[in-house]
Each structure stands twice: as C-alpha cells, then as structure tokens.
C-alpha cells in the first residue's frame, strides 16, 4: 500500500516537473503574473462582447458547402501493394547508389 502511494506521488511530481519545464520554455517576456493580469482585464472589458467584434467577412457555411469542399480526385484513397513495392524498390535503388559513391 505504501509503495502505491509513493509511486503515485512520484508520478505526480514527474508530471509537475514536465509541466513546469514546458511553462518555463513558453514564459512571456513580462512574466506570468502580468500576462494573467492583462488577460483578465481584457476578458472583463467590453471589447470582447459579440456586438463589438467586427465580422471581417466571416460568413456562416451551409452544410452542403462543407461536404463539397475541395476538388474531386479520381485517385484511389489507399496505396495498392504494387505501388508500395515499386516505391520500395525505387528507394532501395537510390540508397544503393548513395552508398556506392
């Protein structure tokens, strides 16, 4: 039982160490407290209300438009075994050519 508690605590400490390392790498120039203060002020301000945001040409998409995006393609969705073998032979030939020179 004690081993499980120690192991769990060790796992939590390792996860916290990774989190701290990631946060330290992404630290803002002004520091986290200034960043948090500015974020809270912006969140509480009236600038972020929906009616104050400019639409900037954003339009709602219809469901039909979502499913017809992109140009139709007549290629098969998956590679056939013959294509994989041909590609493998091409790569192997190039590798042999590179190792000879």
N, C-alpha and C positions, 0 to 999 in steps of 0.2 A: 504494500500500500504506500509506504514511504517512497519507494522507488518511482511509483507512478506520479506522485506529487512533485518530486524533484525533477523528473523527466518533463512533466508538463510545464513547470516553472522555467526550466532551461529552454524549452521550445518557445515559450512566450518571450523570454529575454532575447533569443536569437531573432525572432520576428521583429521585435522592437529595435534591435541593432540594425537590421536591414532597413527598416523604415526611417530611422534617424539618418543613416547614410544616404538614402535617396533624397530625403528632405534637405540635407546639407548640400547636396550637389545642385539642387534646384532653388537654393535660397535667393530671394530677391535682394537687390543691392541695398535697399533701405531697411531690410530686416523683416522678419515675420510679423512683428507687432505693428509696424507702420503699414504693412500690406493689409493686415486684418482690419486695422482701423479705417483705412481708405475703402476697403471693400464693404464694410458695414455702413459707412457714410453714403456710399453710392447706392447700396441696397435700400436704405431708408429714404433716399431723396426721391423727388418727384420725377427725376429724369428717366427713370426706368418704367414708368407707367405706360400701359399699352397705347393710350391715345397720344403720348408724346413721342413715341418711337416712329421714325419715318419708315414707310414701307419699302422704299428703294426699289421699286419694280418687282417686288415679290408677289407672286400670284399663286392661288390655290390650284393644285393639279387635279384633274379628273382621274378617276380610276382607269379609264380607258387609256389615257396618256401614259400612266405608269407602266402598264403591261405592254405598250408598243414602243418603248424606248429602245434606241439602238437600231442599227441596220441589220436586216435579216442575213444570216450567214448559212451557206449550204454545206459547210464543213461538218464532219461528224464531231460529236461532243467529246468523244474519247478516242485515244490513240489505239490503232489496231496493233496486234503483235508484230506484224510485218514492219510497221513503221518504227516500232521500238527497236527491233533487230537491226534495221537499216541505220538508225541513228547511233546505235551502239557500235556498229562496225565503222561508221564514219569517225566517231570519237576515238576508237581504238587505233585506227589508222593514223590519225593526227598525233596521238600520243606516241606511237612508234616512231613517227617521223621526227618528233621533237627530241626523243631520247637518242636517236642516231646521230644527231648533229650536235 
